Amino acid sequence: MNDLPRISATGGCRDEPILKQRGQREVFCGLTGIIWLHRKMQDAFFLVIGSRTCAHLLQSAAGVMIFAEPRFGTAILEETDLAGLADAQTELDKVVDQLLARRTDIRQLFLVGSCPSEVIKLDLNRAAERMSEKYAPSVRVLNFSGSGIETTFTQGEDACLASMVPVLPETDERQLLLVGALPDVVEEQAVSLLNDMGIGPIRVLPAPRADTDLGIGENTVFALTQPFLGDTHAALERRGAIHLPAPFPFGEEGTTAWLRVIATEFGVDEETFERVTAAPRARARKAIAQASESLREKSIFFFPDSQLEIPLARFLTRECGMQAIEVGAPFIHKGIVGPDLDMLAQGPTLSEGQDVDLQLDRCRAARPDLTVCGLGLANPLEAEGLATKWAIELVFTPVHFYEQAGDLAGLFSRPVRRADLLRVEAAE
């Protein structure tokens, strides 16, 4: 395995200074995570305690038709609730009673806080405890915050998974836990690769159903599949589980490094590792080479949004030949993204947090070939002649592991090609 990536703390960006700014930020609501979580957890229901704006956001983000019956909804806080003229806890109990009477398939109920419920200090933790006692053992009631007041949109998933960890049963079983919601087909690919190496048993969080045989203990080792799971990471370590730090499985190199860390932990020999990974690695390299032709020597600027920025910058610079000008992230957790920082060549500005006006000034001065940013900034920057990529699309699209590596490169090459074509047409 001489061609496998070697991870070193020297030559990378782990110890580079980080520009930290605090000012006006452009963020998207953490309630968005419900859109992919409700698809993964087949017996769960997400009840947002919020305003009509929250309800419209979820409907718009999910594209749910009015006759559909999804596994999420909104308990609307009316004016009487916000003004303290009604007992919001009593009103919430009524809504939950009606919901569970109608939807007898629910086994996990998440009470999801929002900006309005947090502003009026509605104690959803107390409500969840009260309801858990009432509906046990048929329904488990948990709560987490999806508010966008102080968080970015991917932290909705982190808060949800972190809320689940304390109630998982104890186990002494030696097991691998894959942590992070992935599309089913991508999750199956990852589990298949690991099974072919003889690694097992393998559990996943979130599990598809509450009755899945999933416990946590000191013999549990876990690998993150998403870099925005800081609270979940801490909750698992409090339960005694051991984290396997690794680059994230974006692209051929990142996927191979991620798999290699796990294989080493479970004593997989080099011959087995090579046999299992050689063919998909070759396919991934070929797909990336084809998809990234238009990315070579192009510059890229990351605004902080999804927390995927550092692993993606590593992938684009090392495997697609791009040059990173600035890599901004809402939070930089070196215990999680440290291995990716080790592999990211020195050069780009690393920034944590945001003063959006100052960052826009830096972006406009640099005039990058591609800017990765949130929806609120994309159209204004496009109007100024800058090609953009929506950060949220990178969360909703299957981009992990070998078979999606070419698609991942394609997500960045398409806006670059489009911008090049527009410039040619304008010149003519």
N, C-alpha and C positions, 0 to 999 in steps of 0.2 A: 504493500500500500504506500509506496514511496511518493505517489502523486497526490496523496490526501493532504488537505490543508493543515498546516501546523499553526497552532495558536500560541502566540508569544506576547508577553506583556511589554516587549521592547519594539519600538518602531511604529506602534499604533497610536491611537488617540486617547487611551485610557487616562493618562496623566496630563493631557493638554488642558490649559485653562478654559473654563467655561464662562461664556458671557451670560450673566444673569440679570434680567431686567424685569421690573414689575410695573405695569401700567395697564392701559386699556387692552383688553384681549378680545380675540375673535374665537368664540367657542360654539360648539353645537351641543345640544342637550343630551345628557346621559340616558334619557328614556329611549333613545334610539336603539340601544343594545337589546331591548325587548324584541325587536323585529327579527333578530337572528336567534335569540335564546328560546323563544317560544316554539321555534321549529325543531330545536334540538331536544327539548324536554317535553315528551309527548303527553305526560299526565299532569303538567303544570299549568297554572293560570296566573297571569300577571295583572294585578289590579292596581292601577295608578290612582293615587289619591291626589287629584289635581283640578285644574280648571278646564274650561272648554278648549282653550288653546292647546293644552296637553293632548286632549282627545283628537283634535284636528291634526296635530303633529303626527301622532301614531297612525291615524288613518292615511295621511298623505305619504308617510314614509313607507308604509306597508303596502299601499295600493289595494286595500281591502274593499271589496264591494259590499254594498249595504245588506245583501242577503247572505253573506258569508258569516260563519260563526267561529272566529279565531279564538285563540287561547290568551287573549288579553282584552282589557277594557279599562274604562276610566270612571271612577266614582267622582262625580262633579261636585266640587265645593261651591255651594251657592252663596249668595250675599249674606244670608243669615249665619252660615258657618264662619265666613270671614269676619263678620262683625261680632262674633261671639254670642249671637242671639239664640243659637241652637247648640246642643251638645254634640259636637262632631263625632265623639266616640260612639254615642248611641246611634247616630245616623249611620256610621260605618258598620256597626253590628247588623243593622237592618239590611244593608246592601249585601253583606257577606252571607247572611242567612238566605236571602233570595237567590244569590248566585249559586251556592252549594246545593240548594234544593233543586235548582234547574239543571245544573251540570254535575251529575253524580259521578262522572269519570275523573273529576279533579282529585289528585292525591297530594299535590303540593300547591299551596297558595302563597304567592308573594305579594305582600303589601308594599307598594313602591312609592316612596316619597318623591315629591316634586318641589319646585320652587314655592308654589303657594302653600303647600302643607308645611313646609319648613319655616316659612315666614310667620305663620300663626302658631308655630311650636306644637304641632299635633304629634303626640307621642305614639308613633306607630310601633315602636318596640314593645311598649306595654300592651298595645292592641294585639300584636302577634302572640305574645305570651298568653293572654287571656283566651284567644281563639284556639290556640294549640291545645290548651286544657279542655276546651269545650268540644272540639271536633276530633280529638285523638281517639283511637289510633288511625282512623281512616284518612284523615287529612293532616298534613304537616304545614303549619303556617309560619312563614318567615318574613322578614322585612329588610329592605335595603333602600338606599337613596339613589334616585336617578336625576336629582337636581343638577342643573347646569350652572348654578351660582358660582361654585369654586372648582368645578371639575371639567374635564373634557369628555367627549361623548363615549369613548371606549371604556371609561371607568364605570359605566353602568354594568357591564359584564363583570368587571372585577369586583364590584360591590356585591353583586348577586352571588357569585361563586364563594366569596369570602363569608357570606352569611350562611352558606350551607356547611362549611367545614366544621364548625363546632358541634353540630348535631349528628355528624356521621359516626357510626359505631367504631369501637376500638378493635383493632386486629393485630395479631403478631405475624401475619403472613408476609413473607418476602415477596414484594410485588412492585411493578412499575406502574406509576400513575401518570397519564398524559393529561395535562391541565390546559384547558382553553377550548372554546367552542369552534369547531371546524365543520365545513360542509361534510355531509355523510360520506361522499365518494372520496374526499381527501383523507378523512379519518381512517377509512378502510384501507387506503393505500399505505398509510403510516403503520397501522397495526399489522398489515400483511408483511411488510418489509421486516419488521421486528420479529414477527412469528417465524419467518423463514430463517432467521438467525438463531432460532431456538430460545428467544427471550420470552418469558412469561412467568406468572400470569400478568396480563395487561388490563388495567382498568382505565376508565376515562372520566373526567370531570369537566363539564356536566354529563352525568349519565342520562340515558334516554328516559328512564323511569325511576321513581322513588324506591321501588322494591328491588333494584339492582344490587347485587352482592358487592357493595363498595364500603370498605372501612379504611381507617387510617391508623397508623402506628409507627413505632420506631424502626420497623423493618420495611417501611414504605419509602421508596425513592421516587422522586417526581421530576418530570421534564416539562417545562413550559412550552407551549406552542404559540403563545402570543406574548409580546413584550410589555403589555399594559396591565399585567396581573400582579402588581406590587402588593396589594392588600391580601390577595389570595395566597401569594407566596409566603407572607408573614404568618398568616393563619395556619397554613400547613406546617410550617416550622415550629409553631407553638404546640402543635399536636405531636411533634417528634419526627416528622417526615424529613427526609434528606433531599435537598435540591441538587440537581445535576446541572451546573452552569454550562451553557453551550451557546454557540451562535445560533440564531434562529433559522429554521429550515426554509429560507428563501433562496432560490437558485440551486444550481448543482453543488457549488462549493459549500454553501451554508447548510444544505440538507445533509451532505456527506459528513460535515463536521458535527452536526447535531446527532446523527446516527452513530457516529464513531464514539462520542462521549458515552452514550448509553451502552454500546457494545463493549466498551472497555470495562464499564461498571459490572457487566454481567459475564465477563470472561469469554467473549466471543473471539475466536482465533482469526488471524488475518485472512487465511484462505476462505473461511466461511463468509467473512465480511465482503471480500472481493467477489465471490460467487454471487452473492445476493444483490450487490449494488452495481456491478459493472455495467450491465445492460441498461438499466434506467439512468445511470450517470451519463452514459454515452448519448442516449436519446435527449437528455436534458441539455448537454453541451451543444448538440447540433441545433436544437430548437432555439436556444439562447443566441447562438451565432447568427441564425437566420433573422430572428426578430430584432436583434440589436444593431444591425448594420447602420441604421440611420442615427444611432446614439453615440457612435464613436467620436470622441473629442468634443462632444456637446457638454454644455455646462448646466447644472441643476441647482436649484435653491429650494430648501425645505422650510416652509412655515410650520410652527408647532400645531399639531392637530390630533393625530391618531395615536401617537406614541410608537408607530411603526417606523419612524423616520430614520433612526440610526441603523437598524438592520437593512432597510431598503437602500440607504446610502452606501453601505458596505457592498451590497449586491450590485448596484449600478456602477460603482467605481471599479470594482475588481473584476466583474464578469461581463459588463457591458461597455467598459471603456469611457464612462462619463467622468466629468470633473465636477466635484461638489464645491460650491462656493460657500454656502452656509447650510448647516444641518441643525434646524431648530426642533426642539421637542418640548412638550409641556412639562415633563419631568424626566430627569436622567437618573435612573436607578442602576448604579454600576454593578450591583450584585446580580442584576438581570441582564443588562445589555453590555456588561463589561467585556465578554468574549467578542462581541461584534466590534466594540471600540478597539480591541487589540488588533483586529484585522483591518480596520479602516485607516488608510494611510493618512499621515499628517498633512495638513494643508487647509481643509475647510474650517471655517469658524463654527465652533460648537456653541449653541445658545440654548438656555433653559428658561422657560417662561416667556413672557412677551410684553413688550410695549409696541403695539401694532404700528403706530405711526413711525417710530424709529426703525422698525424692521422693514416697513414699506420703503422708507428712504434708502436703506441699504440694498434692497432688491432692485429698486429703480436705477440706482447708480451702477449696479453690476450688470443689468440687462441680461439675465441668464437665458439660455435657450429653452429651458423648461422650468416652471415654478409649480411646486406641489403645495396646495393650500386648501383652505376650506371654501365652502360654497359662497360665503359672503364676500370673499376677496377675488374669486376667479373672474367674474364678469368685468369688474373695473380694471383688472390687470389685462384681460384680453382686449379691452377697449383701448388700452395704451400700447397694444402691439406685442404683448408678452404671451407666449404659449403657456397654458396651465393644465394641470391634472388635478381633479378633485380628490382630496385625501380620503373622503368617505368611501369612494368607489373601491379603494384598495382593501377595505374591510368587508364589503359585501361580495367581492369577487373571489372565487377560489384561486389562491396564489401560492399556497404552500407546497413544498416537496417537489420531487423530480418531474412528475408528469405535468405540472402547472408552471414550470420554470419558463418555458417559452411564452406562455400567456402573460406571465408577469412582466417580462421584457416588452411584450407587445402593448401593454397598457401605457407604457411610457413612450414607446416609439411612434404610436399613432398620432398623438398631438404634435409631436415634433415634425412628422411628415406632413401633417395638415398645415402647420405653420409655414413650412418650406414651400408647399404648393401655393399657398396664398401670396407669399412674397413673389413667387415667379409670375403669377397671374397679374399682380399689381404692377410689376415691372413692365409687362407686355402692354 
